[in-house]
Amino acid sequence: MLSSVSFVALSSALDGLALRQRVIADNVANIQTPGFLAGRVAFEDSLAAAVSSGSGAVTPSVARSLEPTRTDGNNVNLDAETLLNVDTQLRYQVATQAMDGQFSSMRIAMRTS
């Protein structure tokens, strides 16, 4: 069960979302740093491909944003970061609930065995 595609995919999704939360925090912390380019975490497309291939395991990647910069060379947008953080938190909650469901299924299976 711990090596099933769904369990591995949920674990990969949680890792990617946790990394995204850390990158968002770093972006916001550097909102006034001249020349700082916002980080972006990508893993959803590779996760979908991994699930389709029967693996489910992915490693999220962090890239610098190519969005336009302000005059100081910084491109962190607080509104965008705030919305992305809310979206990420909601996705994380859904993934943790799904993981809890996986563990609940295992507990039920162990009790009936």
Backbone torsions as a table, in degrees:
resi	resn	phi	psi	omega
1	MET	NA	-40.3	-178.7
2	LEU	-70.2	-13.4	177.9
3	SER	-107.8	8.7	178.7
4	SER	-66.4	155.3	-179.0
5	VAL	-59.2	-41.4	-178.2
6	SER	-66.3	-40.3	179.1
7	PHE	-66.5	-45.0	179.9
8	VAL	-64.8	-40.1	179.3
9	ALA	-65.6	-42.4	177.6
10	LEU	-63.7	-41.1	177.8
11	SER	-63.0	-43.0	177.5
12	SER	-63.9	-40.9	179.1
13	ALA	-63.7	-42.9	178.1
14	LEU	-62.7	-40.9	177.5
15	ASP	-62.6	-44.4	-180.0
16	GLY	-65.0	-41.6	179.7
17	LEU	-68.7	-37.9	177.2
18	ALA	-64.6	-41.5	176.7
19	LEU	-63.3	-41.1	178.3
20	ARG	-60.5	-40.8	178.6
21	GLN	-62.4	-40.4	178.7
22	ARG	-67.0	-39.2	179.8
23	VAL	-68.0	-40.4	176.5
24	ILE	-60.4	-44.2	178.6
25	ALA	-61.1	-40.3	177.6
26	ASP	-64.8	-41.5	178.1
27	ASN	-59.8	-48.5	-178.3
28	VAL	-65.1	-39.3	179.3
29	ALA	-63.0	-26.3	-177.7
30	ASN	-106.1	21.9	-175.8
31	ILE	-61.6	-26.1	179.8
32	GLN	-104.3	7.3	-178.8
33	THR	-83.1	115.5	179.7
34	PRO	-59.8	136.1	178.1
35	GLY	80.4	-2.1	-178.9
36	PHE	-75.7	130.5	175.6
37	LEU	-106.5	131.2	-178.1
38	ALA	-59.7	143.7	175.1
39	GLY	-88.9	150.1	176.4
40	ARG	-133.4	134.3	-179.8
41	VAL	-104.0	128.8	178.9
42	ALA	-123.0	130.3	174.7
43	PHE	-156.4	-16.0	-172.7
44	GLU	-62.8	-43.8	-179.4
45	ASP	-65.4	-44.0	179.4
46	SER	-69.5	-30.3	176.4
47	LEU	-67.2	-44.0	177.7
48	ALA	-60.7	-41.7	178.8
49	ALA	-66.4	-40.0	179.8
50	ALA	-65.7	-40.2	177.6
51	VAL	-65.0	-41.9	178.9
52	SER	-62.6	-33.4	-179.7
53	SER	-84.9	-5.6	177.4
54	GLY	92.7	11.5	-178.9
55	SER	-98.3	-67.5	-179.4
56	GLY	90.7	-12.1	-178.2
57	ALA	-93.9	127.2	175.9
58	VAL	-140.8	161.1	174.1
59	THR	-117.0	120.5	-179.5
60	PRO	-67.0	151.6	178.5
61	SER	-120.3	149.4	178.2
62	VAL	-113.5	128.6	177.2
63	ALA	-129.0	158.1	176.7
64	ARG	-83.4	139.5	-179.1
65	SER	-67.0	142.1	177.3
66	LEU	-101.6	12.2	179.1
67	GLU	-64.6	155.2	-179.5
68	PRO	-58.6	150.6	-179.4
69	THR	-103.5	161.5	172.1
70	ARG	-78.1	-178.7	-178.9
71	THR	-62.9	-23.7	179.0
72	ASP	-87.8	4.1	178.7
73	GLY	84.9	2.6	-179.7
74	ASN	-95.0	139.1	179.3
75	ASN	-122.2	21.5	177.7
76	VAL	-76.3	126.8	178.7
77	ASN	-112.7	112.4	-175.4
78	LEU	-60.2	-39.6	178.5
79	ASP	-61.9	-46.2	179.9
80	ALA	-64.4	-40.8	179.8
81	GLU	-65.4	-39.4	179.3
82	THR	-63.7	-46.1	178.6
83	LEU	-64.2	-41.7	179.1
84	LEU	-64.4	-36.7	178.6
85	ASN	-65.8	-42.8	177.9
86	VAL	-62.3	-46.2	178.6
87	ASP	-59.8	-43.6	-179.4
88	THR	-64.8	-42.0	179.1
89	GLN	-62.9	-42.0	178.5
90	LEU	-64.4	-43.0	177.7
91	ARG	-63.0	-39.3	178.9
92	TYR	-63.2	-42.7	178.3
93	GLN	-61.5	-43.4	178.9
94	VAL	-62.5	-44.1	-178.9
95	ALA	-65.6	-38.7	178.5
96	THR	-68.5	-35.2	175.9
97	GLN	-66.4	-38.9	177.4
98	ALA	-65.7	-39.7	177.8
99	MET	-64.8	-40.1	176.5
100	ASP	-60.2	-39.3	176.8
101	GLY	-62.3	-38.6	177.2
102	GLN	-61.9	-45.3	-179.7
103	PHE	-68.3	-35.1	177.1
104	SER	-63.2	-41.3	177.7
105	SER	-62.1	-40.5	178.5
106	MET	-64.9	-42.2	179.4
107	ARG	-61.9	-42.8	179.3
108	ILE	-63.8	-42.6	179.7
109	ALA	-63.7	-37.2	-179.8
110	MET	-71.4	-32.8	179.3
111	ARG	-70.2	-34.1	-176.2
112	THR	-87.0	-7.2	-178.4
113	SER	-83.1	NA	NA
